Structures are given as C-alpha cells and as structure tokens.
Amino acid sequence: MPKNHPNLSRNGRHRVVVTGVGIASAIGTDEATVWNNLMAGKSGIGPFRIFDASEHKIQIGAEIDSELIQEKLARLKRRPVDRAVD
C-alpha cells in the first residue's frame, strides 16, 4: 500500500473505525458466528451470487447476506440508543 494511501495514518499503520454497532461480515453478523467461522477456517470469499460477474475480470468476493443484515438492523432499530457514551 502506498505511504500516502488514505487508509493509513501518519505513522503508516492502518486506520480502523469502531462504531460499536456490531458485525457485518461475509462469515457472520454476530460475535459467536464470526468467531466460530474464524476458528473453523472459513473465509467467506466465494463466487458472486447477487449479480452475474461472468463478464468481469474478478468473479469472487465476500458478500454479506442482505437478509441477515436487514434482520440485524430491524433489531437495532427496536433498541433504544443513547447519544452519550459511558
């Protein structure tokens, strides 16, 4: 990665943003599932399913199941959220 890449901080390390909202990844949308899949060696990378990538150079990626995300967002919307952080 170039030294001036926008995802690097001034000291050359990767920047990370932690929102506290939760996990959204190709190997799960909750801590237990992601951890179990990591420990089992699952990568979450595979052929695209949401569109036909046959005409593209890259035909694999780490898709996130949109139904799982919608369920997770619905649960978050029902939960009261405070602007203050303890």
Biopython code that builds the backbone (N, CA, C, O; Angstrom):
import numpy as np
from Bio.PDB.StructureBuilder import StructureBuilder

atoms = [
    (1, "MET", "N", (0.845, -1.170, 0.000)),
    (1, "MET", "CA", (0.000, 0.000, 0.000)),
    (1, "MET", "C", (0.896, 1.241, 0.000)),
    (1, "MET", "O", (1.853, 1.299, 0.772)),
    (2, "PRO", "N", (0.607, 2.240, -0.852)),
    (2, "PRO", "CA", (1.435, 3.445, -0.894)),
    (2, "PRO", "C", (1.430, 4.175, 0.449)),
    (2, "PRO", "O", (0.455, 4.112, 1.198)),
    (3, "LYS", "N", (2.532, 4.869, 0.743)),
    (3, "LYS", "CA", (2.648, 5.580, 2.016)),
    (3, "LYS", "C", (1.585, 6.654, 2.190)),
    (3, "LYS", "O", (1.228, 6.986, 3.320)),
    (4, "ASN", "N", (1.071, 7.206, 1.091)),
    (4, "ASN", "CA", (0.077, 8.272, 1.189)),
    (4, "ASN", "C", (-1.355, 7.760, 1.007)),
    (4, "ASN", "O", (-2.260, 8.554, 0.750)),
    (5, "HIS", "N", (-1.571, 6.464, 1.133)),
    (5, "HIS", "CA", (-2.906, 5.884, 0.978)),
    (5, "HIS", "C", (-3.823, 6.436, 2.068)),
    (5, "HIS", "O", (-3.401, 6.544, 3.219)),
    (6, "PRO", "N", (-5.092, 6.795, 1.728)),
    (6, "PRO", "CA", (-5.992, 7.411, 2.711)),
    (6, "PRO", "C", (-6.355, 6.509, 3.890)),
    (6, "PRO", "O", (-6.828, 7.012, 4.909)),
    (7, "ASN", "N", (-6.151, 5.210, 3.786)),
    (7, "ASN", "CA", (-6.473, 4.317, 4.899)),
    (7, "ASN", "C", (-5.314, 4.129, 5.868)),
    (7, "ASN", "O", (-5.401, 3.325, 6.796)),
    (8, "LEU", "N", (-4.237, 4.863, 5.659)),
    (8, "LEU", "CA", (-3.098, 4.775, 6.566)),
    (8, "LEU", "C", (-3.005, 6.051, 7.391)),
    (8, "LEU", "O", (-3.256, 7.144, 6.884)),
    (9, "SER", "N", (-2.647, 5.910, 8.656)),
    (9, "SER", "CA", (-2.437, 7.076, 9.498)),
    (9, "SER", "C", (-1.049, 7.642, 9.220)),
    (9, "SER", "O", (-0.309, 7.105, 8.396)),
    (10, "ARG", "N", (-0.700, 8.712, 9.897)),
    (10, "ARG", "CA", (0.604, 9.348, 9.667)),
    (10, "ARG", "C", (1.772, 8.426, 9.996)),
    (10, "ARG", "O", (2.849, 8.555, 9.414)),
    (11, "ASN", "N", (1.563, 7.493, 10.927)),
    (11, "ASN", "CA", (2.658, 6.595, 11.292)),
    (11, "ASN", "C", (2.713, 5.359, 10.397)),
    (11, "ASN", "O", (3.494, 4.444, 10.658)),
    (12, "GLY", "N", (1.891, 5.324, 9.342)),
    (12, "GLY", "CA", (1.932, 4.227, 8.386)),
    (12, "GLY", "C", (1.091, 3.021, 8.752)),
    (12, "GLY", "O", (1.109, 2.016, 8.042)),
    (13, "ARG", "N", (0.362, 3.103, 9.840)),
    (13, "ARG", "CA", (-0.486, 1.985, 10.248)),
    (13, "ARG", "C", (-1.885, 2.149, 9.670)),
    (13, "ARG", "O", (-2.325, 3.255, 9.355)),
    (14, "HIS", "N", (-2.574, 1.014, 9.538)),
    (14, "HIS", "CA", (-3.943, 1.047, 9.034)),
    (14, "HIS", "C", (-4.861, 1.746, 10.030)),
    (14, "HIS", "O", (-4.706, 1.596, 11.242)),
    (15, "ARG", "N", (-5.805, 2.501, 9.513)),
    (15, "ARG", "CA", (-6.805, 3.134, 10.358)),
    (15, "ARG", "C", (-7.980, 2.180, 10.522)),
    (15, "ARG", "O", (-8.324, 1.436, 9.604)),
    (16, "VAL", "N", (-8.580, 2.211, 11.683)),
    (16, "VAL", "CA", (-9.738, 1.369, 11.969)),
    (16, "VAL", "C", (-10.783, 2.228, 12.658)),
    (16, "VAL", "O", (-10.456, 3.037, 13.526)),
    (17, "VAL", "N", (-12.036, 2.052, 12.274)),
    (17, "VAL", "CA", (-13.135, 2.749, 12.929)),
    (17, "VAL", "C", (-13.986, 1.714, 13.637)),
    (17, "VAL", "O", (-14.451, 0.753, 13.025)),
    (18, "VAL", "N", (-14.187, 1.917, 14.930)),
    (18, "VAL", "CA", (-15.038, 1.025, 15.705)),
    (18, "VAL", "C", (-16.288, 1.804, 16.071)),
    (18, "VAL", "O", (-16.222, 2.789, 16.806)),
    (19, "THR", "N", (-17.433, 1.362, 15.555)),
    (19, "THR", "CA", (-18.678, 2.086, 15.787)),
    (19, "THR", "C", (-19.455, 1.563, 16.978)),
    (19, "THR", "O", (-20.261, 2.289, 17.560)),
    (20, "GLY", "N", (-19.225, 0.330, 17.342)),
    (20, "GLY", "CA", (-19.984, -0.257, 18.431)),
    (20, "GLY", "C", (-21.341, -0.769, 18.008)),
    (20, "GLY", "O", (-22.091, -1.283, 18.837)),
    (21, "VAL", "N", (-21.674, -0.640, 16.735)),
    (21, "VAL", "CA", (-22.980, -1.077, 16.245)),
    (21, "VAL", "C", (-23.035, -2.589, 16.112)),
    (21, "VAL", "O", (-24.069, -3.191, 16.401)),
    (22, "GLY", "N", (-21.971, -3.203, 15.690)),
    (22, "GLY", "CA", (-21.974, -4.654, 15.553)),
    (22, "GLY", "C", (-21.151, -5.112, 14.373)),
    (22, "GLY", "O", (-20.389, -4.348, 13.781)),
    (23, "ILE", "N", (-21.324, -6.377, 14.046)),
    (23, "ILE", "CA", (-20.535, -7.014, 12.998)),
    (23, "ILE", "C", (-21.384, -7.208, 11.749)),
    (23, "ILE", "O", (-22.536, -7.635, 11.825)),
    (24, "ALA", "N", (-20.805, -6.891, 10.613)),
    (24, "ALA", "CA", (-21.416, -7.213, 9.320)),
    (24, "ALA", "C", (-20.298, -7.753, 8.445)),
    (24, "ALA", "O", (-19.507, -6.987, 7.895)),
    (25, "SER", "N", (-20.233, -9.066, 8.319)),
    (25, "SER", "CA", (-19.171, -9.661, 7.521)),
    (25, "SER", "C", (-19.705, -10.854, 6.752)),
    (25, "SER", "O", (-20.814, -11.329, 6.996)),
    (26, "ALA", "N", (-18.899, -11.324, 5.827)),
    (26, "ALA", "CA", (-19.301, -12.461, 5.000)),
    (26, "ALA", "C", (-19.288, -13.774, 5.775)),
    (26, "ALA", "O", (-19.776, -14.790, 5.280)),
    (27, "ILE", "N", (-18.737, -13.763, 6.980)),
    (27, "ILE", "CA", (-18.723, -15.004, 7.769)),
    (27, "ILE", "C", (-19.633, -14.921, 8.986)),
    (27, "ILE", "O", (-19.566, -15.772, 9.873)),
    (28, "GLY", "N", (-20.479, -13.902, 9.032)),
    (28, "GLY", "CA", (-21.456, -13.820, 10.112)),
    (28, "GLY", "C", (-21.805, -12.401, 10.484)),
    (28, "GLY", "O", (-21.116, -11.450, 10.113)),
    (29, "THR", "N", (-22.898, -12.276, 11.232)),
    (29, "THR", "CA", (-23.350, -10.953, 11.656)),
    (29, "THR", "C", (-23.469, -10.856, 13.173)),
    (29, "THR", "O", (-24.076, -9.921, 13.696)),
    (30, "ASP", "N", (-22.893, -11.818, 13.872)),
    (30, "ASP", "CA", (-22.837, -11.733, 15.331)),
    (30, "ASP", "C", (-21.505, -12.313, 15.795)),
    (30, "ASP", "O", (-20.857, -13.077, 15.080)),
    (31, "GLU", "N", (-21.117, -11.935, 16.997)),
    (31, "GLU", "CA", (-19.796, -12.301, 17.503)),
    (31, "GLU", "C", (-19.562, -13.811, 17.519)),
    (31, "GLU", "O", (-18.505, -14.275, 17.093)),
    (32, "ALA", "N", (-20.528, -14.574, 18.001)),
    (32, "ALA", "CA", (-20.345, -16.025, 18.120)),
    (32, "ALA", "C", (-20.166, -16.683, 16.757)),
    (32, "ALA", "O", (-19.283, -17.523, 16.579)),
    (33, "THR", "N", (-21.001, -16.304, 15.799)),
    (33, "THR", "CA", (-20.919, -16.903, 14.462)),
    (33, "THR", "C", (-19.597, -16.557, 13.790)),
    (33, "THR", "O", (-18.939, -17.426, 13.216)),
    (34, "VAL", "N", (-19.209, -15.285, 13.861)),
    (34, "VAL", "CA", (-17.942, -14.866, 13.248)),
    (34, "VAL", "C", (-16.778, -15.606, 13.905)),
    (34, "VAL", "O", (-15.902, -16.122, 13.210)),
    (35, "TRP", "N", (-16.761, -15.662, 15.230)),
    (35, "TRP", "CA", (-15.670, -16.341, 15.929)),
    (35, "TRP", "C", (-15.606, -17.814, 15.542)),
    (35, "TRP", "O", (-14.533, -18.333, 15.235)),
    (36, "ASN", "N", (-16.759, -18.491, 15.556)),
    (36, "ASN", "CA", (-16.784, -19.916, 15.201)),
    (36, "ASN", "C", (-16.311, -20.145, 13.770)),
    (36, "ASN", "O", (-15.574, -21.095, 13.502)),
    (37, "ASN", "N", (-16.732, -19.278, 12.853)),
    (37, "ASN", "CA", (-16.305, -19.420, 11.460)),
    (37, "ASN", "C", (-14.813, -19.137, 11.297)),
    (37, "ASN", "O", (-14.140, -19.798, 10.506)),
    (38, "LEU", "N", (-14.294, -18.160, 12.039)),
    (38, "LEU", "CA", (-12.851, -17.902, 12.008)),
    (38, "LEU", "C", (-12.074, -19.106, 12.523)),
    (38, "LEU", "O", (-11.086, -19.522, 11.918)),
    (39, "MET", "N", (-12.524, -19.659, 13.634)),
    (39, "MET", "CA", (-11.833, -20.811, 14.223)),
    (39, "MET", "C", (-11.919, -22.042, 13.321)),
    (39, "MET", "O", (-11.039, -22.903, 13.353)),
    (40, "ALA", "N", (-12.992, -22.122, 12.511)),
    (40, "ALA", "CA", (-13.152, -23.245, 11.582)),
    (40, "ALA", "C", (-12.398, -23.010, 10.276)),
    (40, "ALA", "O", (-12.372, -23.885, 9.410)),
    (41, "GLY", "N", (-11.782, -21.830, 10.128)),
    (41, "GLY", "CA", (-11.015, -21.529, 8.926)),
    (41, "GLY", "C", (-11.849, -21.099, 7.737)),
    (41, "GLY", "O", (-11.370, -21.144, 6.604)),
    (42, "LYS", "N", (-13.090, -20.681, 7.967)),
    (42, "LYS", "CA", (-13.943, -20.231, 6.860)),
    (42, "LYS", "C", (-13.560, -18.807, 6.473)),
    (42, "LYS", "O", (-13.338, -17.959, 7.337)),
    (43, "SER", "N", (-13.486, -18.554, 5.172)),
    (43, "SER", "CA", (-13.059, -17.236, 4.703)),
    (43, "SER", "C", (-14.220, -16.328, 4.323)),
    (43, "SER", "O", (-14.092, -15.108, 4.427)),
    (44, "GLY", "N", (-15.334, -16.872, 3.891)),
    (44, "GLY", "CA", (-16.448, -16.051, 3.440)),
    (44, "GLY", "C", (-16.307, -15.588, 2.000)),
    (44, "GLY", "O", (-17.209, -14.929, 1.482)),
    (45, "ILE", "N", (-15.222, -15.906, 1.350)),
    (45, "ILE", "CA", (-14.999, -15.491, -0.035)),
    (45, "ILE", "C", (-15.470, -16.595, -0.965)),
    (45, "ILE", "O", (-15.183, -17.773, -0.755)),
    (46, "GLY", "N", (-16.201, -16.191, -1.998)),
    (46, "GLY", "CA", (-16.694, -17.160, -2.964)),
    (46, "GLY", "C", (-17.245, -16.463, -4.188)),
    (46, "GLY", "O", (-17.145, -15.241, -4.296)),
    (47, "PRO", "N", (-17.826, -17.213, -5.116)),
    (47, "PRO", "CA", (-18.403, -16.615, -6.321)),
    (47, "PRO", "C", (-19.532, -15.648, -5.960)),
    (47, "PRO", "O", (-20.281, -15.876, -5.009)),
    (48, "PHE", "N", (-19.641, -14.573, -6.729)),
    (48, "PHE", "CA", (-20.743, -13.636, -6.521)),
    (48, "PHE", "C", (-22.070, -14.328, -6.781)),
    (48, "PHE", "O", (-22.200, -15.094, -7.735)),
    (49, "ARG", "N", (-23.053, -14.058, -5.933)),
    (49, "ARG", "CA", (-24.394, -14.611, -6.105)),
    (49, "ARG", "C", (-25.418, -13.533, -6.423)),
    (49, "ARG", "O", (-26.468, -13.826, -6.994)),
    (50, "ILE", "N", (-25.121, -12.278, -6.059)),
    (50, "ILE", "CA", (-26.122, -11.232, -6.226)),
    (50, "ILE", "C", (-26.136, -10.633, -7.628)),
    (50, "ILE", "O", (-27.056, -9.891, -7.971)),
    (51, "PHE", "N", (-25.133, -10.944, -8.438)),
    (51, "PHE", "CA", (-25.141, -10.500, -9.832)),
    (51, "PHE", "C", (-24.253, -11.423, -10.655)),
    (51, "PHE", "O", (-23.417, -12.150, -10.118)),
    (52, "ASP", "N", (-24.447, -11.379, -11.947)),
    (52, "ASP", "CA", (-23.661, -12.200, -12.869)),
    (52, "ASP", "C", (-22.328, -11.503, -13.129)),
    (52, "ASP", "O", (-22.285, -10.451, -13.767)),
    (53, "ALA", "N", (-21.259, -12.085, -12.638)),
    (53, "ALA", "CA", (-19.932, -11.482, -12.777)),
    (53, "ALA", "C", (-19.128, -12.104, -13.907)),
    (53, "ALA", "O", (-17.929, -11.851, -14.023)),
    (54, "SER", "N", (-19.766, -12.911, -14.738)),
    (54, "SER", "CA", (-19.030, -13.644, -15.772)),
    (54, "SER", "C", (-18.329, -12.724, -16.775)),
    (54, "SER", "O", (-17.348, -13.130, -17.398)),
    (55, "GLU", "N", (-18.810, -11.513, -16.937)),
    (55, "GLU", "CA", (-18.200, -10.567, -17.877)),
    (55, "GLU", "C", (-17.093, -9.738, -17.227)),
    (55, "GLU", "O", (-16.455, -8.923, -17.894)),
    (56, "HIS", "N", (-16.867, -9.940, -15.942)),
    (56, "HIS", "CA", (-15.885, -9.144, -15.210)),
    (56, "HIS", "C", (-14.613, -9.941, -14.951)),
    (56, "HIS", "O", (-14.627, -11.172, -14.912)),
    (57, "LYS", "N", (-13.518, -9.218, -14.776)),
    (57, "LYS", "CA", (-12.234, -9.857, -14.508)),
    (57, "LYS", "C", (-12.254, -10.583, -13.157)),
    (57, "LYS", "O", (-11.726, -11.688, -13.030)),
    (58, "ILE", "N", (-12.858, -9.959, -12.169)),
    (58, "ILE", "CA", (-12.964, -10.543, -10.828)),
    (58, "ILE", "C", (-14.359, -11.143, -10.669)),
    (58, "ILE", "O", (-15.360, -10.474, -10.924)),
    (59, "GLN", "N", (-14.417, -12.391, -10.251)),
    (59, "GLN", "CA", (-15.710, -13.072, -10.125)),
    (59, "GLN", "C", (-15.957, -13.613, -8.727)),
    (59, "GLN", "O", (-16.900, -14.373, -8.509)),
    (60, "ILE", "N", (-15.114, -13.224, -7.783)),
    (60, "ILE", "CA", (-15.307, -13.659, -6.402)),
    (60, "ILE", "C", (-15.285, -12.457, -5.474)),
    (60, "ILE", "O", (-14.752, -11.403, -5.822)),
    (61, "GLY", "N", (-15.858, -12.616, -4.311)),
    (61, "GLY", "CA", (-15.860, -11.560, -3.310)),
    (61, "GLY", "C", (-16.386, -12.100, -1.997)),
    (61, "GLY", "O", (-16.677, -13.290, -1.873)),
    (62, "ALA", "N", (-16.506, -11.228, -1.029)),
    (62, "ALA", "CA", (-17.011, -11.610, 0.288)),
    (62, "ALA", "C", (-18.358, -10.927, 0.494)),
    (62, "ALA", "O", (-18.441, -9.868, 1.116)),
    (63, "GLU", "N", (-19.400, -11.538, -0.032)),
    (63, "GLU", "CA", (-20.742, -10.964, 0.065)),
    (63, "GLU", "C", (-21.313, -11.136, 1.468)),
    (63, "GLU", "O", (-21.007, -12.098, 2.174)),
    (64, "ILE", "N", (-22.142, -10.184, 1.844)),
    (64, "ILE", "CA", (-22.858, -10.259, 3.112)),
    (64, "ILE", "C", (-24.320, -10.532, 2.794)),
    (64, "ILE", "O", (-24.914, -9.858, 1.952)),
    (65, "ASP", "N", (-24.894, -11.513, 3.462)),
    (65, "ASP", "CA", (-26.288, -11.894, 3.238)),
    (65, "ASP", "C", (-27.198, -10.725, 3.619)),
    (65, "ASP", "O", (-27.285, -10.367, 4.793)),
    (66, "SER", "N", (-27.873, -10.130, 2.637)),
    (66, "SER", "CA", (-28.690, -8.943, 2.888)),
    (66, "SER", "C", (-29.857, -9.228, 3.826)),
    (66, "SER", "O", (-30.271, -8.339, 4.570)),
    (67, "GLU", "N", (-30.397, -10.440, 3.809)),
    (67, "GLU", "CA", (-31.492, -10.770, 4.727)),
    (67, "GLU", "C", (-31.016, -10.732, 6.177)),
    (67, "GLU", "O", (-31.728, -10.244, 7.054)),
    (68, "LEU", "N", (-29.818, -11.245, 6.427)),
    (68, "LEU", "CA", (-29.277, -11.204, 7.786)),
    (68, "LEU", "C", (-29.044, -9.767, 8.239)),
    (68, "LEU", "O", (-29.295, -9.430, 9.396)),
    (69, "ILE", "N", (-28.568, -8.928, 7.337)),
    (69, "ILE", "CA", (-28.333, -7.523, 7.676)),
    (69, "ILE", "C", (-29.652, -6.832, 7.981)),
    (69, "ILE", "O", (-29.740, -6.072, 8.946)),
    (70, "GLN", "N", (-30.681, -7.084, 7.174)),
    (70, "GLN", "CA", (-31.983, -6.469, 7.417)),
    (70, "GLN", "C", (-32.537, -6.878, 8.774)),
    (70, "GLN", "O", (-33.091, -6.046, 9.494)),
    (71, "GLU", "N", (-32.393, -8.156, 9.130)),
    (71, "GLU", "CA", (-32.847, -8.628, 10.442)),
    (71, "GLU", "C", (-32.084, -7.922, 11.558)),
    (71, "GLU", "O", (-32.677, -7.488, 12.546)),
    (72, "LYS", "N", (-30.788, -7.810, 11.398)),
    (72, "LYS", "CA", (-29.957, -7.164, 12.418)),
    (72, "LYS", "C", (-30.338, -5.690, 12.563)),
    (72, "LYS", "O", (-30.444, -5.192, 13.684)),
    (73, "LEU", "N", (-30.544, -4.991, 11.452)),
    (73, "LEU", "CA", (-30.932, -3.582, 11.504)),
    (73, "LEU", "C", (-32.294, -3.407, 12.154)),
    (73, "LEU", "O", (-32.503, -2.458, 12.910)),
    (74, "ALA", "N", (-33.220, -4.311, 11.869)),
    (74, "ALA", "CA", (-34.550, -4.238, 12.478)),
    (74, "ALA", "C", (-34.438, -4.370, 13.995)),
    (74, "ALA", "O", (-35.120, -3.653, 14.727)),
    (75, "ARG", "N", (-33.587, -5.277, 14.475)),
    (75, "ARG", "CA", (-33.391, -5.435, 15.925)),
    (75, "ARG", "C", (-32.755, -4.179, 16.517)),
    (75, "ARG", "O", (-33.132, -3.748, 17.606)),
    (76, "LEU", "N", (-31.799, -3.595, 15.812)),
    (76, "LEU", "CA", (-31.145, -2.386, 16.312)),
    (76, "LEU", "C", (-32.117, -1.219, 16.399)),
    (76, "LEU", "O", (-32.046, -0.424, 17.336)),
    (77, "LYS", "N", (-33.021, -1.108, 15.438)),
    (77, "LYS", "CA", (-33.988, -0.011, 15.442)),
    (77, "LYS", "C", (-34.947, -0.117, 16.621)),
    (77, "LYS", "O", (-35.433, 0.899, 17.118)),
    (78, "ARG", "N", (-35.222, -1.333, 17.070)),
    (78, "ARG", "CA", (-36.126, -1.523, 18.205)),
    (78, "ARG", "C", (-35.450, -1.200, 19.530)),
    (78, "ARG", "O", (-36.125, -0.947, 20.528)),
    (79, "ARG", "N", (-34.127, -1.210, 19.542)),
    (79, "ARG", "CA", (-33.375, -0.993, 20.776)),
    (79, "ARG", "C", (-33.150, 0.504, 20.980)),
    (79, "ARG", "O", (-32.704, 1.193, 20.063)),
    (80, "PRO", "N", (-33.458, 1.013, 22.179)),
    (80, "PRO", "CA", (-33.194, 2.438, 22.423)),
    (80, "PRO", "C", (-31.692, 2.714, 22.405)),
    (80, "PRO", "O", (-30.895, 1.922, 22.909)),
    (81, "VAL", "N", (-31.327, 3.834, 21.824)),
    (81, "VAL", "CA", (-29.919, 4.198, 21.706)),
    (81, "VAL", "C", (-29.718, 5.570, 22.335)),
    (81, "VAL", "O", (-30.501, 6.490, 22.098)),
    (82, "ASP", "N", (-28.685, 5.700, 23.123)),
    (82, "ASP", "CA", (-28.351, 6.961, 23.769)),
    (82, "ASP", "C", (-27.173, 7.579, 23.034)),
    (82, "ASP", "O", (-26.272, 6.863, 22.597)),
    (83, "ARG", "N", (-27.166, 8.888, 22.893)),
    (83, "ARG", "CA", (-26.063, 9.561, 22.211)),
    (83, "ARG", "C", (-24.797, 9.567, 23.057)),
    (83, "ARG", "O", (-23.690, 9.632, 22.521)),
    (84, "ALA", "N", (-24.954, 9.501, 24.361)),
    (84, "ALA", "CA", (-23.799, 9.550, 25.253)),
    (84, "ALA", "C", (-23.117, 8.199, 25.333)),
    (84, "ALA", "O", (-23.758, 7.152, 25.245)),
    (85, "VAL", "N", (-21.821, 8.244, 25.499)),
    (85, "VAL", "CA", (-21.037, 7.025, 25.661)),
    (85, "VAL", "C", (-20.439, 7.053, 27.058)),
    (85, "VAL", "O", (-19.811, 8.035, 27.455)),
    (86, "ASP", "N", (-20.636, 5.977, 27.796)),
    (86, "ASP", "CA", (-20.072, 5.920, 29.154)),
    (86, "ASP", "C", (-18.593, 5.674, 29.111)),
    (86, "ASP", "O", (-17.950, 5.595, 30.157)),
]
sb = StructureBuilder()
sb.init_structure("model")
sb.init_model(0)
sb.init_chain("A")
sb.init_seg("    ")
for serial, (resi, resn, name, xyz) in enumerate(atoms, 1):
    if name == "N":
        sb.init_residue(resn, " ", resi, " ")
    sb.init_atom(name, np.array(xyz, "f"), 0.0, 1.0, " ", f" {name:<3s}", serial, name[0])
structure = sb.get_structure()
